[in-house]
């Protein structure tokens, strides 16, 4: 499945717009990870425990979005974006969303 952040896919034309598609993931860091992150924040610098958690959450949200688009009969997603928010101070919500389309290589 082609996934792009642009409105068009070079070399392809959109034959059908299937509609919006999305993938949502809510993640929480465990107690051990929160303690390690808190200690690291005292020293400063990157908090690798949270970076890794958010990278995995984005990949998971992207995978769910692609599954959603496939169920809709799409073979590509255009205008893909990520959004994130915090829930209850210790959970992160990651949403991958875009427009599911059916494309064909331009001749």
N, C-alpha and C positions, 0 to 999 in steps of 0.2 A: 504494500500500500504506500503510495506517495503521500508524504505529509510535508507541507510547505507553509511558511509564514507569509507568503506573498498572495496576492489576489489571483494571479495566473500562474500556470506551470509552463515554462518555455517549451515549445515543441509539442504542446498538447492543446486540445480544445475541449471545453466543457460541453458535454452533450446533455447532461441533466443535473440539476441541483436537487439533492435528496433532502437537505435541511440541516439544522444544527445538530452537532454531535458533541459529546463530552465524556470525560472520565473524571471521577472524583475519588480522592483518597484522603482519609483523616488518619494522622499518625500521632502517636505519643511516645516520647522517650521514656524508657524505664527509669526507675529510681537510681540504679547504678550509673546510667548515662547522665542523668541530671546532676548527680553529685560530682562526677568527673568534669562535666561542663562547667559547673559552678566554680570548682577549683581552678580550672583553666582560665575562667573569666577574670579571676583575681590577678593573674599574671599578665593577661592581655594576649592579643593575637587571635588567630583563627581557632574556632571551636570545632574541631574536626568531627566530633560525635554528631553535632547538629548538621554540619555540612553533608556528611554521609547519609544521614536520615532524610534530608530534603532532596538529595540527588536520587535516592531510591524511590521516594514518594513521587517525584516528577516522572521518572521512568514508568512507574506503576500507573499513574494517571494517564500518561500517553498511551500505554498498552490498552487500557480500558477504553479510551477514546477511539482507538483504531478498531477494537472489537465492536463498539457501538456503530461506527461507520460501516463496517462490513455487514452487520445485521441489516442495515438500511439499504444495502445493495450498492454501496459506493466502492470505488477503487482508488479514491484519493481524498485528502482533506486539504482545503485551502484556508488561508487566514487563521492558522493555528496560533493560539496564544495560551499562556499559563496565567493563572491568578492564584493568589494565596491569601490566607487569613489565619488568624489565631483564634482558637476556641478555648475558653476557660483557662487561659494563661499557660497551659502545658500541652496543648494539642495544636497541630498545624493541619490546615485543610489546603490541599493542592487540587486545583481544577485545570485540566487541559481541555480546551474547547476550540471548535472551528466549524467550518461548513463542509459537510459531506457532499461530494460530487462524483459523478461518473465521467471520466475523461477518456479520450482516445488520442493516440498520436496524430498530430497534424500531418497531412500528406503534402 
